[in-house]
Amino acid sequence: MTEFFQQILEWVTLHPGWSYSVIFFIAMAESLAIIGLIVPGVAIMFGIGALIASGAIAFWPAMGWAVAGAVTGDGLSFWLGRHYQQRLTTIWPFNRYPESLQRGVDFFQKYGGKSVALGRFFGPIRAVIPLIAGMLGMTPLRFVIANVLSALAWAPLYLLPGIVFGASLELASEVAMRLVILALSLLVIAWLVYNLIRWLFRRLHPYTSGWVQWLMRWGQAHPVMGEIASALADPDHPETRGLSILASLLVITSILFALLVGLLPEGGMHTLPDLTVLQTLQSLRSPWADELMVYFTRLADTGVILTLAVGVWLFLFFSGHRRTASYWLAAVLFSSLAAFLLKLGMQVSRPDIIVQSPDSFSFPSAHTLYSVVLYGFLSVLIARPLSDRWRWLPYSLAGLLILAVAMSRLYLGVHWLSDVVGSITLGLAWVALLGLAYHRHATRETQWRQLLLVALLLTSGAFGVETALHHERNMAHYQPVRTIQLIPEHQWWGNGPTALPAFRADLRNRADHPLNLQFAGSLDWLSQQLNRAGWHDAIRLNSTDWLTLLSPAQPLQALPVLPQVHDGRHEALLLQKTLPHDRRLVVRLWPTDFQLAGINTPVWVGNVSEQQRVTLLGLLTYAQTAQNFDQALAELRQDLRPLVNGQLKDAGSLLKIRQ
């Protein structure tokens, strides 16, 4: 994606005049009658916004041409409507698809002149509203006013998402592109899950009553399975025995699922999707993402889940909803027993990413199963009293919580994809069956507002306590295991080949920042040597320094040095040196998995670079790494001249230092 974006930047740089012409014609086509329905204007304007953020296109000219194109497109559509009037209904495609024209007529009659301004922002009707306005006799003056004002609002609104995205790409090249890839992936998946649940609910909900009636008839015709069917669907039938049978069947089915996907006892071969997902997510690891995922996984840690389970049961029991409390207890007990029995019975080995105890098994993912069953069934309890219009919302929000937990287990490398998929499948099956029985047998509606408040207080309170007590320990626990490799000192110090990287490891095939420094020894010693030459600790980015980036007047020396990620880790040493004419040099060193043989001295890799001040649209200012690494390395050589020959080795584009 970054290579494709770079090619577009190069074309725009070579053809700046064409860029604004393209913006005009795209905005005009997006606003023209009929044509606007097939032109992907939103996507193209998004891309133009990204180019603005990169500096390839200026904001104000781009916005001006976009406004002009939008005004022209709507104006042409309005003129066509005034010219053809009622004859439009006899012209293709309106004579074949009259409903598209009728929707525009209904919208215009409902909102009047305001529809010209409002319609520009509604996809299905945006391309016909100006046509309808002309056809129904709107005065040209009123149309022009609405047309121009709406275009002035439309252009920046459609450009802004692309500008934000482009700015994030610019910042990502300074910190870690893998972080942006992961964040965008999470946002897309979350959007898909949220909307998929809403779509499924609206499509399937009208048929649920018919399915329940069919289930009751089927149970009456099949005596063997009638106990289960009646327990689920018949309000007059005791549900305990049938649900117990179903719970047992679900556990057995889960074992068959595990065997089917290749999860054999004692660590059998895992499927290609398991390995691919694990390797892909491990290649996207970074310290900030690690922190986020540890927070996500805490949503289903034992302390949080136990607090939620006990607290909700007590609330339901003592507020008079004892039957509902028994259903909640069934949800809790099933998730706990199923996770324990399946782990003990299957004994599937975990991925070897982090340190694991020998008796810690993988299938199913207990965190995922707990989140599906508890958050899922809680959404059932909350959704039942709601109207059909809003009943999907608790399910979608629960889906986002479940997604966060599931993604965290995969990202942190403690579960295989099949563990998570199996846990979600098992949990959803139990929630669906338990929810059906609850809907058919419960006689009192829950006080959903009080229940929601109790659940929020319990979860947030337990989450806060767990964070305060165990966050640092959790972060250490989920760090990948690294194997130290020994390298002979003479091989490293000489010109022999080594396995040390030559470029910063961010994304695969991305080699923007060379690692032109290698150091063996104590970072404190090197820091002292550089302090004598005017180097000092860099201003590191923290939670309060983000506001500094929003001040365009800040000089380069006052801006924090953004951290960079190499091999999933931030730099261990970060020094800066102020130079005349608003220049700054930065030295970074990252840990490696290598030590010098015999003396066990750690080997560090890094680079020295110059930074430049960059301002995006006059709103965001940050220090960006310039590409003149050789010049920065030459200046560092001068500062290290006091070191003796045995401590400094110049290999052209690589400088080696040892204590």
N, C-alpha and C positions, 0 to 999 in steps of 0.2 A: 504493500500500500504506500509506504514512504517513497519507494523508487518511482511509482507511478505519479505521485504528487510532485516529485522533483522534476520529472519530465514535463509536466504541465507548467511548472514554474519557469523552466528554461524556455519553453515556447512563448510564454507571456512576456518574458524579458526581451526576446527577439522581436516580438510583434505587439508592442504596447498599444498601438492605435487600434488594432483589430479587437483587442480585449473589450474596450468600451463599446464598440459596435456590436459585438456578440451580446453584451449585457442588454443593450437597447432592444435588439431583435428578440431575445429570449423573453424579456419582460413584456414586450408587445404581443408575442405569440401566446404567452401564458394568459393574456387578458382578452384575446380575440374569441369571438363566438365560435363554438364547436372546436376550433383548433386548440383552444386552451384545455380541453378535456384530455387531449392526448400528449400534450407537451409536459414533460416532467419538470415543471418550473420550480417546484419546491426543492428538488434534488440539485438542480443546476444553480439556483440562487444560494443554496448551502455551500456548494463548491466555490462560488464566487466569493462568499464571505470568508472561506478559508484562505483564498488567495489574498484577500485584503489583509488578513492577519499576518500573512507571511511578508507583507511589504511589496509584493509584486504588483499590486493594484492599489491606487490611492482611494481612500474611503469616500471623500466627498464627490469626486467625479463619478465613481461607480454608482453612488446613490442617486446622483443627478440623472445619469443615463437610465437607471432603472425606473425612476419616477417618470421620466419622459416616455419610456417605452410603455409603461402601464397606462398612462394617460392616453397615449395614442391608440393602444389596443382597445381600450374601453370606448374611446371616441368613435373609432371605426364601427364597432359593434352597435353603438347607439345610432349612428347614421344609417346603418343597414336596417335597423328596426323602424326608424322613421320613414325610410323609403318604401319598404315592402309592407309594413303594417300587418293587417290580418292575412295578407297573402303568404306570410311566413308559414302558416299551418299547412300550406299546399306544397311547400318546397322541401326537398330532401335535406337533412334527415328527419325533419320534424313531422313530415307526413307519415314516416315509418315508425318513428318513436315519439308520438305526441305527448307521452307522459313527461319527457324531459322539459318540454316547453311549459306544460301545465304546472310543474313544480315551481318554475320561475314565476309564473303568473300568480300562483297562490302566495309565494313569498313576497312579491311586490305589492299585492293587494293588502297583505297583512301589515307590512312595515312602511308602505308608501315610499317617499323620496329617500328615507333613511336606508332603504334596501340596497341602493347603489353603493353606499359606503360599507354596509354590513356584508353584502354579498361577496365582496372581494376576498373575504376571509373564510368563506364556506366553500369547500372544494366542489361538491356536486352541482352547485348552481352558479359559481363565480363566472363561468363563461357565457351564461345566458341572461343574467340580470340586466346588463346594459342594453342588450337586444330587446328585452321585454320593456325596459323603460322607454325606449324609442317607439316601440310598437304601440304602447298604451298612451302615448302623447305627453310624456313628461317634458316640461319646458327646457330648452337647451341651457339657459342660465343656471337653473337649479341643478341640472345634471353636471355641468362643468364644475360647479362648486363642490358637489359631493365627490366627483371623479378626482379632482386634484387633491382634496383633503385626504381622501382615503388612500391615494397613491403615496402621499407623503408619510402616512403611517405604515403602509404595506411594505415599502422598500426596506427601511431599517429593521422592521420586524422579521422579514424573511432573510435578511442578511446576517442578523445577530447570531443565530445558532451556528452558522458556518464560521463567523468571526471567533466565537468562543472555542469552537473545535480547532480552528487553525492556531489560535493562541495556545491551546493545550498542547498541540504538536510542537510548537516552538519551545515551550517550557519542557516538554518531554525529552526533546533532544538534549537538553541541559541536565536533566535528572535521570530519567529512565523511560525509554519508549515502551518497554514491557509493561510499565505501570499503566500507561494510557490504553494499551491493547487490552489489558485485563479489565480496566474500569469500563471501557466501551462494551466489552463482551458481557459484563455483568449487567449493565444498563439495558442492553438489547434483550438479554435473556429474561430479566425482571419484567420488562415491558411485555414480552411475549407471554409469560406466565400469567401476569395480571389480566391481560386482555383475553387470553385463552379461557381462563376460568369464567370470566364474565360471559363470553360467547357461549361456552358449553352450558352454563346455567340457563341462559335465555333460550337456548335451542331445546334443551332437554326437559326443563321444568314443566312445560305444558303437558308432557306425556307421562309424568310420574304417577298420577292417579290411575291411569289405565294400566300401567305396568304392575302396580300393587294389586289391582283387582285380578289381573291375569295370574299373579303369583298365588293368590288365595285359591283360585280355581284349580291351578296346577297342583297345589298341595293337597286339595281334597281328592284329586284323581290319583295321587301317588301316595299311598299310605306310608311307605318307607321314609320318604322325604317330607311327608306332611307335617311332622313335628317341627322341622326347621322352618318351613314356609309359614306355618301358623304362628310360630314364635315371632316372626318378623312382621307379618302383615295383619294378623287377626287381633284386634284390640282386646278381645275377650279371652285370649289364650295366654297362659303363663309363658313368659319368655325366657326364664332362666335356663331351663334344660336345653332348649334349642340353641341359645347363644353359646352355651358351653360346648355343644357339638360343633358348632361353626368355628369356634376358636381353635379347637383341636384340628379340624380340617385345614384351617389356614396355616397352622404350624407345619403340618405334614406337606402341604402344597409348597411352602417355602423351602423345605428340604429338597423336594423334587426340582424346584427352580434352581437351587444352588448346584445340584448335580447336573442339571441340563446345561448351565452356562460354563461348566468346567471347574467349579470350585470344589476340588476334591480334598479330603482330609490330608493333613500333614503337608500342606503347601503344594498342591498340584500345579500344572501349567495354567497360566491365566490367559484369557482371550486377548486378541489383538486390540479391541477397543479399550480394555482395561489398561494395557501397557501404553497405548497411544495417549489416552487422557492423562495418565500419571506423568508421562514424560513431558507432555505439552505444558501442563500446569507448573511442573517444577522448573521449566525453562522461563516461566513468567514471574518467578518469585523475586520479591524485593522487600526491604525492611518495612516500608509503609504498608504494603499489601499484607505482609505477615501480621502486622498490628491489627489491621482491619479484620482479617480472617479469624484471628484469635477472639476478637469481640463477637464476631458472628457465631463461632462455635460455642461461645459461653451461653448463648440463648438456650442450649440444651445440655449444659453441664449439670451434674447431679444436684448441686446446691440450688440452682434456679428451678429445675424441673420438680424437685422434691417440694420446694416451697410452694410452687404453683399448684401441685397436685393436692397437697394437704390443705392449703388455704382455701382453694375452691371447694373441696369436699366439705370443709367445716362451714363455709358460707351457705352452701346449698342445704346441708343437713339442718342447721339451726335457723334457717329462714323458712323452714316448712316444706322445702322441695326434696323430700326424702327419696322419692322414687327417682328423681333426676340425679340425686347424689349417688344412688346405687349404679346408675349408668356411668357416671363419671368414674366411680371406683372400678367398674369393669374395664373402662378404657385404660386406666392407670395400671391395673394388675396385668392385663393382657400384654401391654408394651414391655413391662418389666420381665414377666415370665417368658415371653417369646424371645426377647433378646438374650436372656440367660440360657435358656434351653438350646436355642439354635447355635449359639457360640460354643457351648459345651459339647453339643452333639456333632457339629461340623468341624470345628477346630481348624478353620481356614487361616493360614498365615497372613499377616499384614504386609504391606509394602515395607521394604527395608530403608525407608527414608529417615526416620527419627529413631531414637533409642526406645525399644519396646521391651516389656517384661516377657519372659517365655510363655506365660499363661495368658497373654493378651491376644485374643483372636479377632478376626476381621469381620466375618459374616454372622449376623447382619450388622449394619452400622447402628449401634444403640442410640447415638445422638440423633440420627435421622429418624429412626423409628419413634423415639420419644416425641420429637417435634411434630411429626405427622399426626400421631394419635392424639396428643394432648392439645396442641394448637388447632388441629383439624376438628376434633370433637368440641372444643370450646367454641369454635366458629359455628358449629351446628346449634349449640345451645343459644348463642347470641342471635343467630339469623332467624330462628323459628318465629319469634314474635314480630319480626319486621315485615313490612309490606313487600310484595313481589318486586316492586321497583328497586328496593335497596337490599334485598336479601343476598344478592351476589357479593356485596361488598365485604362482609366478614370472611367469606371464602377466599376472595382474592388477596386480602391482607394476610390471612393465614398462609396462603400459598407463597407470599413473599418471605415470610419468616422461615418457612420450611426450605425454600430455595436458598436462603442465606446460610442455614445450617448445613444443607447438603453440599453446597459449593465449598464451604470452608473445610469440610472433611476431605474432599477431593484435593483441594489446593494444598492443605497441610500435609498431605501424603500419608494419612493414617488409614485410608480405605481405598478399595478398588471401586471402579465405576459400577460393577455388578453388585457390590455390597449396597451401594446407595440406591440403585434402581430397585433391587429386591426389597429393601427396607421401605421405600416409598410405596411400592406395589402392595406389600403386606399391610402397611399402615392404612393406606387408602381403602383397601378392602374391608378392614375391620371398622374403620370410621363409617364407611357407607352402610354396612350391615347394622352396626350399632345405632347409627343415626336413623335408619329406617324403623328399627324396633322402637326407638325413643319417640319418633313422630307418631307412631301408631298406638303407643301405649300410655304415654305421658298425658296426664289429665289437667295439669296446671302449667301455665306459661311461666317461664323464668322472668325475673325482673332484670331484663337484659342490661339496662343502664348501670344498675348496681353491680351486676356480675362483671361487666366490662371494666368498671372502675376498680373493683377488687382485684381482678386479674392483672390490670396495668400496675397497680400499686405493688402487688406481690412480685411480679416479674421484674419491674424496675428496681425495687428495693433489694431483692436477692441479687440481681445483676450488679448493682452498685457495690454491695458487700463483697461479692466474689471478685470484682475488679480490684477493690482496695486491698484485699487479703492475698490474692493469688495471681495477679496479672504478671508480675515479673517472673514468677516461677513458671507460669504457663508459656510465656514467650521463650524462656530457655528450653522448656520441654519440647516445643514444636520446632526447634532449630534442626535442620538436616545434619545427619552424622557426616563428618568429614574425615577422610583417611589421610594421615600425614605421610608424605613420601620423602625419602632421603635422597639428596643429590650431592655427589662429591664436590668439595669446595673447588678443587682445581678445574673441574669441568665447568662449574658455574662461572668462576672468575676468568677462565680462558675463553676461547672463542668456539668451544665445542657446542654441539646442539643440546638444547634443553627443552623441557616441556612447558616452560613458562610462556604465558600468552604474550602476543605482540600487540594486541588491541584490546580495548575495554570490551568485556563481554556483556552486551545488552540484549539485542535480538540477533537471531541467526542471520548470517551474511551481512551484518551491519558492522562496518569497521571505520567509524568516523574519528575515534579518539585513539591515537597510538599510545602505547605504554612505553614511554621513553626513559623511564627510571626503574632501576632495580637496586634494592638495598638489603643487606644482611646485617642484622644487629638490633639494637634497642632504639625505638622511636624517640625516646627521651634524649639519647645521645645525639641523634641527627637533628632534633629540634634545637638543641643547644648550639650546634655548629652553625645552623642557619640563623639563629637569633643574633649572632655576632655580625652577620651581614645585613641586618635590617629586616629580617623576616619575623613575623609574629603570628600568633593564633588567629585564624580567620574568623570573621563574624559568621557564625553558623545560623541557619534558619531555624527559628522556633515559632511557637504559637503566636507570639506577639509581633514578630518581625514580618508577618504576612502583610500587615498594614503598611509597612514601609514600601512594599512593591506597588502600592496604589498611589504613591506620591511621585509624580513625574519630575518634580524639581530636585529629587535626591541626587547628589553626586555619586559617582561610581564607588568611591571609598566608603560611603555610608550604607551601601547596599549589601545585604547578606550574601554569602557564597552558597549557592544552591548545592545540596548534596548530589552526588552522582553514584550510580549503582554499577558495580562490577561483580559479576558472578553471584548476584543475589545479595551483595553486602554493600553498605556504605563505607566510605573511606575511614581508616583508623587515624590517619594524620592529615590535617588540613591547615596549611599555612598560607599566608598572603604577604606580599611586599608591595608597598605603594611606590609608584614611579611618577616622575613629572608628567605634565600634560594629560592628567586624568587617565593614567594607565595603572594597571594592577596585574601582578603575576600571582599565580596560585600553584602550590605544590600539593598533590594528593598522593597518598599511599594506601593501598589495600592489602589485607592479609592474603596469603596464598596457602595452599596445602603442601608446601615444600619447606624443608629444613636442610641445613648443611650437615652432611654426614659427619659423625665423630664429635662435633661440638654442639649439635642440636640448636643452632642459631636459626631463628625464623627468617624466611626470605619474603620480602615485600615487593610489590610491583606498583607502579604509579606513573604519573606524568607531571610535567610542569607546563603550564599554559598561560596565555595572556587572556584577560577578560575585557570585554567591551560593554558599554552601557547601551541597552536596547529599550526603546519605548514603543509600545503597541497602542496606536490610536490616541495617544496622549493620556491614556488611562492606566496602563500597566508598565512598570519599569523594572527591569531585572538585569543582572550581570550575566552575559552570555560568553561562552568559551569561543575564542577566536581560533582560526585554523592555522595560524602561524606557529606551530609547535617547535619548529627548528630554531626560530629566533628566540623563543622563550627558553629553550634548552641552552642556547649559547649564553644567555644572560645568567642562568643558574651556574654554568661552568665557572664564570668569573667569580661568583660568590663562594665557590668551593675550592678556589685555588690554594688556600692555606693547608688543605689536606695533603698528606704525603702521597707519593705514588702508590704505595701499598694499600691506600684507602680509597683511591679514585681511579677508575679505568674508563677512558673515553673510547667508545666504539662507534664513533660517527653519530648516528641518529639514536644511540642508546648510551646512557650514562649509568655505570655500575659503581656503587658505593658500599664499602664494608667498614664495620667498626674496628 
